[in-house]
Amino acid sequence: MNYLLEARAVEFRYHNGPPVIRGVSVAVPRGKLCALIGSNGCGKSTLVRMFAGLLVPQKGEMYLGGARLSEIPRREAAKQVGYVPQSSQLAFPFTVLEVVLTGRSPYTSRFRFENQLDRGRALQALEAVHAAHLASRRVTELSGGERQIVAVARALAQEPHCLLLDEPSAALDLKHRATLVRTLAAMRDSQNLTALVVTHDLHLIDPVFDHIFALRGGELAAEGKPADVLTDSVLADVYDDPFVRTRRIEGRTMIWSN
Amino acid sequence: MAAIAQPATSARFWRSLAILTLLLALFALLALWAGGRKLDLQALETDPVARVLFFRLRLPRVIMAGLVGSSLAVAGAALQALFRNPLADPATLGVSGGGAVGAALAIAFGWGERVTGVPVVFIMAFGGALAAFLLVHRISRSGSLLLPGALLLAGVVVNLIASAAVLTIQYVTDASRALQILRWIIGSLDVIGFDTIWRMLIFLIPCWLVLFAFARDLHLLAMGEDSAGALGVNVARCEVVVHLVCSLLVGVTVAVGGAIAFVGLIVPHAVRMLFGEDLRIVLPSSLLLGAAFLIAADTVARTLLDPNELPVGAITALLGGPAFLWLLHRRQRYSAL
């Protein structure tokens, strides 16, 4: 199997606190949609931020395309990996197009502005998430969901091989959640896109996602195909909740807690 | 498509530079012309007194106002982006206050000498500004988050401590130096000849250039630390550089002109309203508009009640204070506050 992202026995702690990630090894296969699940505070966001190069593990090593992430220049890594943070609060009223255009910055030099090609790419990225109509709006006037869609468009403008999305659907309505997942699946099929998506939307995973990683208390508790991980016993363990129930309906897995 | 309505960034960049350069030239000419003795080109050729008045007093003063205004404004623009806070500026963050303590100490101890050509007042003001900066930054940072409320509150407290410290220094030092400190606190751009200006330029020009080189990084940082980091910005390096450069800019201008408030706050906002939010446009535009603004304020200060002179710091505060309150009133536009 060809892995694009790998964490090998990584450990991370904030300042002198207890370890948040404890000896986790995860390998994200190229061209697959992967979900990262687990209860609040189990280390999902920390792990994704390590993959984005924002945090450096104290032990173990992160890999991108087989090379050590710490040895890849940041701007080079930014051409390969797009990251969408959990929240994107903005202090200044930038226009949506300005925000998405910053996704082109790994490709433009320090003293150059983006050219027509970059503008085209930014607009394409907005169209891909059905947000072209927002282009000249100010981000401070958008709803939380719209801001999240704009952040996804910025990551797409980077033309990455891989997307890291930290709870992208948290502020999205039903339709936009489904649209986002469909867009990711379409890009996987057409461009061999790899994605690692932190999510609490378990019912969106099956049947679109290829693989699930489940964290519990900073350790990898389970991984595998959706049908194997989204079961009563595994989820009860991952979420430490004996009331979790699952049922497969029309090829999807429905999940709830009694 | 709606997006096409936005002109390309480079077009806006050149347009803003052209307009503001013209404005700066216009204000500079007006400032050179206006005064107790109006500029008379013929007298300049024939009258040695008029020549001295113009070349040793009025021209240096206008240039000084331009340098101080541009440095404060460009530092303000950079700080607002770095802290992702539209209310950040050298004065509100306590950086000017820190610089003032350093400069007051230097004056009180009579350290008029220079270390390898650099006035000790510059060095002390830089040290004070940097210390205030680090303190405020440290207090307002929680992990990867910058708490906007804590940032401004810490700035207020640092300013209070700084003004108390300056008062104490004035109290314990001898009368003539206390008066010197008082005159300096009020802030004036009075300068004789070009010596001080050359000395300032050695520091200011490299600082401006460094900030312009970091304009793209600041543009990305203004949209969030994590997203900037993921786009290839070395956030830690950018923070260190901007801290140092802004401390130097503020230290040098405070050491020379005293604490001139609010230029760093209102000029970047005026630029944003005129030419948009892109930091690659906001930084150089703030430099030009800051120079134009302080030259205009200083011209008002020295001509309004001629032959008496008003402190220029009072003029900028009278304009900037209400502007600050107006921004606070409108802060719902800024979701981070």
Chai-1 contact restraints between the chains, C-beta under 6 A:
chainA,res_idxA,chainB,res_idxB,connection_type,confidence,min_distance_angstrom,max_distance_angstrom,comment,restraint_id
A,A52,B,A230,contact,1.0,0.0,6.0,A-B,restraint_1
A,L54,B,D226,contact,1.0,0.0,6.0,A-B,restraint_2
A,L54,B,G229,contact,1.0,0.0,6.0,A-B,restraint_3
A,R74,B,G232,contact,1.0,0.0,6.0,A-B,restraint_4
A,R75,B,G232,contact,1.0,0.0,6.0,A-B,restraint_5
A,A78,B,L231,contact,1.0,0.0,6.0,A-B,restraint_6
A,A78,B,G232,contact,1.0,0.0,6.0,A-B,restraint_7
A,Y83,B,A230,contact,1.0,0.0,6.0,A-B,restraint_8
A,P85,B,D226,contact,1.0,0.0,6.0,A-B,restraint_9
A,P85,B,S227,contact,1.0,0.0,6.0,A-B,restraint_10
A,Q89,B,S335,contact,1.0,0.0,6.0,A-B,restraint_11
A,Q89,B,A336,contact,1.0,0.0,6.0,A-B,restraint_12
A,L90,B,M223,contact,1.0,0.0,6.0,A-B,restraint_13
A,A91,B,R84,contact,1.0,0.0,6.0,A-B,restraint_14
A,A91,B,Y334,contact,1.0,0.0,6.0,A-B,restraint_15
A,A91,B,A336,contact,1.0,0.0,6.0,A-B,restraint_16
A,F92,B,A222,contact,1.0,0.0,6.0,A-B,restraint_17
A,F92,B,E277,contact,1.0,0.0,6.0,A-B,restraint_18
A,F94,B,E277,contact,1.0,0.0,6.0,A-B,restraint_19
A,L97,B,A3,contact,1.0,0.0,6.0,A-B,restraint_20
A,L97,B,Q6,contact,1.0,0.0,6.0,A-B,restraint_21
A,T102,B,L220,contact,1.0,0.0,6.0,A-B,restraint_22
A,S105,B,L231,contact,1.0,0.0,6.0,A-B,restraint_23
A,P106,B,G232,contact,1.0,0.0,6.0,A-B,restraint_24
A,R110,B,R216,contact,1.0,0.0,6.0,A-B,restraint_25
A,F113,B,T9,contact,1.0,0.0,6.0,A-B,restraint_26
A,F113,B,S10,contact,1.0,0.0,6.0,A-B,restraint_27
A,L123,B,A3,contact,1.0,0.0,6.0,A-B,restraint_28
A,A135,B,A2,contact,1.0,0.0,6.0,A-B,restraint_29
A,A135,B,A3,contact,1.0,0.0,6.0,A-B,restraint_30
A,S136,B,A2,contact,1.0,0.0,6.0,A-B,restraint_31
A,S136,B,A3,contact,1.0,0.0,6.0,A-B,restraint_32
A,S136,B,A5,contact,1.0,0.0,6.0,A-B,restraint_33
A,S136,B,Q6,contact,1.0,0.0,6.0,A-B,restraint_34
A,T140,B,R333,contact,1.0,0.0,6.0,A-B,restraint_35
A,T140,B,S335,contact,1.0,0.0,6.0,A-B,restraint_36
